[in-house]
Amino acid sequence: MIRIAVIDNDKLVPAGLRALLAGTTDIVIVHTATTVAGHLAARPGTTTDVVLLDLRLEDGSDAAANVAVLHATGAAVLVISVHGDRRHVRATIRAGASGYLVKNDDADKLAEAIRTVHTGQLALTAELMTLINDDPPELSPQELQVLYLYGTGSTLAATARRLGIAIPTVRSYLDRIRAKWAATDEPVEDIRSLVHEYPHPDGKSLWQA
């Protein structure tokens, strides 16, 4: 039996998932929560094999960070969302998610994905696999430096001070990054989220500073 935990803002979602999985004999929902913290506080421990995680929780927590925390418990993480864009998929898979489902997928796809991640394999549709295999727009070394510092919490002023440039120059680099993503038909609302798109390179660099 595959034991499932569901973490979703909408308290009606677990009921809907139970209905979708009613025809399965090898999958059971054993725990529900509305936040990752609430899930962990319940100490599900070894009673959970797979966690179905809503991408966007109302507590404002970062999706990739949530995946990393849950992955560290030993459970496989299957992200479910109404969004299927590349940034979300790539960030959560890099953080340790074993799969990603769009919420309009049917019961058969859900059950198949749960079984797949339970066996240690990656559960992604061909469409989403194509998305994550696409390279992000190429950034210059200066743009990467600005993105890393600003994207990991530095203010405009702190980023400018760290790099020895003016604040308007920092803004100019950020505008260039937005323009490059907009040119790929993926406009960016929060540029800080892009830091997940560019893994830390090996060797000495600002990524290790």
WODADA-V408149 format. One line per field, one symbol per residue. ss: DSSP state (~ for helix, > for strand, _ for the rest). psi: psi as a letter, one per 30 degrees, with the letter a starting at -180 (. if undefined). burial: I if it has 9 or more other ideal C-beta (glycine too) atoms within 8 Angstrom, else O. Layout:
BEGIN
ss->???
psi->???
burial->???
END
This chain:
BEGIN
ss->_>>>>>>_____~~~~~~~~______>>>>>>>__~~~~~~___~~~__>>>>>________~~~~~~~~~____>>>>>>____~~~~~~~~~____>>>>____~~~~~~~~~~~~____>__~~~~~~~~_______~~~~~~~~~~~____~~~~~~~~___~~~~~~~~~~~~~~~~________~~~~~~~________~~~_
psi->kjkkkkjkejffeeeeeeeegfflfgkkjfkllfleeeeeffhfbgfkekkjkkejlfgglkeeeeeeeeefffkkkjkklfkhleeeeeeeeefgkflkkkfglleeeeeeeeeeffgglkjkleeeeeeffkklkklleeeeeeeeeefgfkleeeeeeefhllefeeeeeeeeeeeeeefggikkejfffffffjlkllaklfff.
burial->OIIIIIIIOOOOIIOOIIOIIOOOOOIOIIIIIIIIOIIIOOOIOOOIOIIIIIIOIOOOIOIIIIIIIIIOIOIIIIIIIOOIOIIIIIIIIIIIIIIIIIOOOOOOIIIIIIIIIIOOOOIIOOOIIOIIOOOIIOIOOOIIIIIIIIIOOOOIOIIIOOIOOOOOIIIOIIOIIIOIIIOOOIOIOOIOIIIIOIOOOOOOOOOOO
END
